Structures are given as C-alpha cells and as structure tokens.
Amino acid sequence: MENQRRKHIRLQGYDYSQNGAYFITICSDQRAPIFGSVAANDAGLANPVGQGLCSCRLSAIGAIINTEIMQLPARYPNIKIDNYVIMPNHVHLLLSIDSEAQTERTRQEQSPCPTSSARPAIGDVICAFKSITTKTANQQDGVERRKIWQFRYHDHVVRGEAEYRRIWKYIDENPAKWADDCYYIIGADSN
C-alpha cells in the first residue's frame, strides 16, 4: 500500500497532510461516462451538480459519489470540501486541510485505507473515497469487482489566493465547457 501511495505524490518530500488547499481530479475507469450527463440547467433537472448554465445530471453511481463527497468532512474532521463538480467521467475537488479544525474530534468511521497518522494525507482520503464509492455502487447494482475509478488521480497543491479563485471558477464552469474538456468523450454529449 505504501508503494501505491507514493505513486500519487507529485512533489518529492511534500507533506500532503499539511494545511492548505488541494485541487484533485479523479477519472472513471477508462474514462467511461458513468457518473452522469451534462445538460442545460432547468427546473426539472434531477440531482444537478454544478453551477451556471449547465450541470451534470447524475447517474446512480454519480449520486453515490455526490453523497460520499459530502461525507468526507464527517470522516475526516480536518477536511473541508470547498468546491467540487461531478462530470460524466471525472470528478474535480477543491478541498482544504485544516488540522486545527480536528482538535479532539476523531474520524467517525474507519477508513478502508487506514493511516497510522492522526492527520490523514490526501492519498489516504482519496483511497478511502474511491474504495467506499466503488463498494457502495457495486452493492447497489449487484456487481462484483467492477472498477469505477482509474488507479491514479491528479493532485495539485494550490499556491495562493489567485490560483484558488481560478480553480474555483474552473470547477464552476466545467459543465458549460464540457465539449471542450480534455476528458470529453464523443458519445457522452450533452442532453
């Protein structure tokens, strides 16, 4: 497990459990559009995630992902979800770590990827998130051993307020720019 965690670290020697903001992108296995579809916002949109003119209409797996994103701060009291979007085949998260927020609270649920540290690193959080969402989706669908996530993920340490605002805006505008997205796949067009 330690070798797998090292593969995710982009900055040698960087402590990914320290306070700060992080931009995370996680793709579906083989970038399959299984999390939902992008559609124009309207009053009848079920399970919308996103802001602006377009958002993602979530599939059953997308709804599980949405629920588990909202549960991350309960599992990891030092984690705050600042912004996120679930796209048809990837998820963007802007999250912050604040160790002071943890104080005497402990995680309410044991992670499937436990860590020896009281301060979980980003890799620990993403490992648990991917494991829980996969297990829940497979149980719900009666499927065994289906992969819904690519093995790796992209992380970026946010360096300053201007970059934080740029990433926030990118997340908010991602559904409206789906056809131009580098993760866009023909056949996963807007409804």
C-alpha positions as CSV (number, residue, x, y, z in Angstrom):
1,M,0.0,0.0,0.0
2,E,2.8,2.4,0.8
3,N,4.2,2.0,-2.7
4,Q,0.8,2.8,-4.2
5,R,0.5,5.9,-2.1
6,R,4.0,7.1,-3.3
7,K,2.9,6.9,-6.9
8,H,0.3,9.6,-6.2
9,I,2.8,12.1,-4.7
10,R,3.8,14.7,-7.3
11,L,6.1,16.8,-5.1
12,Q,9.0,14.9,-3.7
13,G,9.2,15.3,0.1
14,Y,6.0,17.3,0.3
15,D,3.8,16.5,3.3
16,Y,0.3,16.0,1.8
17,S,-1.3,16.0,5.2
18,Q,-0.3,19.6,6.0
19,N,-2.7,22.5,6.0
20,G,-3.6,24.0,2.6
21,A,-5.8,23.8,-0.4
22,Y,-5.6,21.0,-2.9
23,F,-7.1,20.5,-6.4
24,I,-7.9,16.9,-7.1
25,T,-9.1,15.3,-10.3
26,I,-10.2,11.6,-10.3
27,C,-11.2,9.9,-13.6
28,S,-13.6,6.9,-14.1
29,D,-12.0,3.7,-15.2
30,Q,-11.1,4.1,-18.9
31,R,-12.8,7.5,-18.7
32,A,-16.2,5.8,-19.2
33,P,-19.1,8.4,-18.9
34,I,-20.8,6.5,-16.0
35,F,-21.3,9.4,-13.5
36,G,-24.0,11.2,-15.4
37,S,-24.5,13.5,-18.4
38,V,-24.1,17.3,-18.9
39,A,-27.4,19.1,-19.5
40,A,-28.6,22.7,-19.6
41,N,-30.0,23.8,-16.3
42,D,-33.7,23.8,-15.9
43,A,-36.2,23.5,-13.2
44,G,-36.8,19.8,-13.8
45,L,-33.1,18.7,-13.6
46,A,-32.8,15.7,-11.2
47,N,-29.7,15.5,-9.0
48,P,-27.9,18.5,-10.5
49,V,-24.3,19.1,-9.5
50,G,-22.7,22.3,-11.0
51,Q,-23.3,25.9,-11.3
52,G,-24.2,28.2,-14.2
53,L,-25.9,27.4,-17.4
54,C,-25.1,23.7,-17.4
55,S,-24.7,21.0,-14.8
56,C,-24.3,17.2,-14.6
57,R,-27.4,15.1,-14.3
58,L,-26.1,12.3,-12.1
59,S,-26.5,8.6,-12.7
60,A,-27.0,6.3,-9.7
61,I,-23.2,6.0,-9.4
62,G,-22.9,9.8,-9.7
63,A,-25.4,10.2,-6.8
64,I,-23.3,7.8,-4.7
65,I,-20.2,9.9,-5.4
66,N,-22.0,13.1,-4.5
67,T,-23.2,11.6,-1.2
68,E,-19.7,10.4,-0.3
69,I,-18.1,13.7,-1.2
70,M,-20.5,15.3,1.3
71,Q,-19.5,12.7,3.9
72,L,-15.7,13.4,3.7
73,P,-15.7,16.1,6.3
74,A,-17.6,13.8,8.7
75,R,-14.9,11.0,8.2
76,Y,-12.0,13.4,8.3
77,P,-12.8,16.4,10.5
78,N,-9.7,18.3,9.2
79,I,-11.0,18.2,5.6
80,K,-13.3,20.8,4.1
81,I,-14.8,20.5,0.7
82,D,-14.6,24.0,-0.8
83,N,-16.0,23.3,-4.2
84,Y,-16.5,20.3,-6.5
85,V,-18.1,19.1,-9.7
86,I,-19.0,15.6,-10.8
87,M,-18.7,15.3,-14.6
88,P,-19.7,12.3,-16.7
89,N,-16.3,10.7,-16.4
90,H,-14.3,12.6,-13.8
91,V,-14.6,14.5,-10.6
92,H,-12.9,17.7,-9.6
93,L,-12.5,18.5,-5.9
94,L,-11.1,21.7,-4.3
95,L,-10.5,20.7,-0.7
96,S,-8.7,22.2,2.2
97,I,-6.9,20.6,5.1
98,D,-7.1,22.4,8.4
99,S,-5.5,20.4,11.3
100,E,-6.7,22.9,13.8
101,A,-10.3,22.0,12.9
102,Q,-9.8,18.5,14.0
103,T,-9.0,19.4,17.6
104,E,-10.3,16.5,19.8
105,R,-12.7,15.1,17.2
106,T,-11.9,11.7,15.7
107,R,-13.0,10.2,12.5
108,Q,-16.5,8.8,12.8
109,E,-15.9,5.9,10.5
110,Q,-12.8,3.7,10.0
111,S,-11.3,4.3,6.6
112,P,-10.8,1.3,4.2
113,C,-7.3,2.7,3.8
114,P,-6.3,3.3,7.4
115,T,-3.3,5.5,8.2
116,S,-1.1,5.5,11.2
117,S,-1.2,9.3,11.3
118,A,-3.9,11.2,13.1
119,R,-3.6,13.6,10.2
120,P,-4.5,11.7,7.0
121,A,-2.8,12.7,3.8
122,I,-4.6,13.5,0.6
123,G,-3.8,10.0,-0.6
124,D,-5.5,8.4,2.4
125,V,-8.6,10.5,1.8
126,I,-8.8,9.7,-1.9
127,C,-8.1,6.0,-1.3
128,A,-11.0,5.8,1.2
129,F,-13.3,7.8,-1.1
130,K,-12.6,5.6,-4.1
131,S,-13.0,2.4,-2.1
132,I,-16.3,3.4,-0.4
133,T,-17.9,4.7,-3.6
134,T,-16.8,1.5,-5.5
135,K,-18.1,-0.8,-2.8
136,T,-21.4,1.1,-2.5
137,A,-22.0,1.2,-6.2
138,N,-21.2,-2.4,-6.7
139,Q,-23.5,-3.5,-3.8
140,Q,-26.3,-1.3,-5.2
141,D,-26.0,-2.7,-8.7
142,G,-25.3,-6.3,-7.5
143,V,-22.0,-6.3,-9.4
144,E,-18.8,-7.9,-8.0
145,R,-15.3,-6.4,-8.6
146,R,-16.3,-3.7,-11.0
147,K,-13.8,-0.9,-11.2
148,I,-15.3,2.6,-11.4
149,W,-12.1,4.6,-10.9
150,Q,-8.7,4.8,-12.6
151,F,-5.9,3.7,-10.3
152,R,-4.3,7.1,-10.2
153,Y,-5.5,10.6,-9.7
154,H,-4.1,14.1,-10.3
155,D,-3.4,16.4,-7.4
156,H,-2.2,20.0,-7.3
157,V,-1.2,22.0,-4.3
158,V,-2.9,25.4,-4.6
159,R,-0.4,28.2,-4.2
160,G,-2.2,31.4,-3.3
161,E,-5.5,33.2,-3.4
162,A,-5.4,34.0,-7.2
163,E,-4.9,30.4,-8.1
164,Y,-7.6,29.2,-5.6
165,R,-10.1,31.6,-7.3
166,R,-9.0,30.4,-10.8
167,I,-9.6,26.8,-9.8
168,W,-12.9,27.6,-8.1
169,K,-14.1,29.3,-11.4
170,Y,-12.8,26.4,-13.5
171,I,-14.8,23.9,-11.4
172,D,-18.0,26.1,-11.6
173,E,-17.6,26.5,-15.4
174,N,-16.6,22.9,-16.2
175,P,-20.1,21.6,-17.1
176,A,-20.7,24.5,-19.5
177,K,-17.4,23.8,-21.2
178,W,-17.8,20.0,-21.3
179,A,-17.5,19.7,-25.1
180,D,-14.1,21.4,-24.9
181,D,-12.9,19.5,-21.8
182,C,-9.8,17.3,-22.2
183,Y,-11.8,14.5,-20.6
184,Y,-14.7,14.8,-23.1
185,I,-15.5,11.6,-24.9
186,I,-17.6,11.5,-28.1
187,G,-20.9,9.8,-27.3
188,A,-21.0,11.5,-23.8
189,D,-22.6,14.6,-25.3
190,S,-25.0,16.9,-23.5
191,N,-28.6,16.0,-23.4
